[in-house]
């Protein structure tokens, strides 16, 4: 891969913001999120101007923020060079699972064009994806080796839109393995039952439910804006404020609100924390935060620490 190809990969994330509704920072989500943030700030009782809160220097121009931006450029290159084969391999599960289902004698091919099958596939893919996001995230916090890599995401001292992509490549690979693998299996089951010409309801190429969940402020999960849906709704949906609590350095917030869209998985797993009002938050992982404020710390320190855990076991 020559330099021009690497440059194209590095800029693919940014072009995706314009035309890829599967990215949480798709321009429609950003626009809707900013509108929601302005109204939420106006009715929050905060006397400060919105711009002075949202565009604070430390949020967008701190050392932590510049690490976010560097990772945003470097990780797509690492993904193509070392990780893309994982995703391509996982999607090969779909025809394998489909063949297995057909070998059991299941044959509902005539129902493949039914609107109910399309709805069932759309909903099932979303629910399985959302559950896997919670489950993989839960493991990233609870398994010591995985936590060493996931610490990178939590080492951000300030949250901005780029923080969503602040992940060690191994951490991202683990997460993708579970989420894409589950989606490939779901597709395989439906292909086996109803044929391989199924489609799902989409908006801009994204699952319509995923699209809707991001329209209501998903992009604000990593931002300076406190946007809460209120305790009643937050028993069911993860709000931006709930995810910001997940990043809090306060021990009472540790390992809480690991879900992506739905709060039911956190409620079932005992990891739900519903705020009863605005909370002032500090971010990071305590004294260790300083270790991850350089690219060496981001990419090399987790490997060294994970190795030590393996050596002790």
Secondary structure, DSSP 8 states (H G I E B T S, - for coil): --HHHHHHHHHHHHHHHHH-TTSTT-HHHHHHHHHHHHHHHHTTT--S-HHHHHT-HHHHHSHHHHHHHHHHHHHHHHIIIIIHHHHHHHHTHHHHHHHHHHHTT---GGGTT-HHHHHHHHHHHHHHHHHHHHHHHHHHHHSHHHHHHHHHHHT-SS--GGGGG---HHHHHHHHHHHHHHHHHHHHHHHHHH-TT----EETTEEHHHHHHHHTTGGGGGSS------HHHHTTB--HHHHHHHTB-SGGGTT----SSBSHHHHHHT-----SS-----BS-GGGGGGGSSHHIIIIIHHHHHHHHHHH-
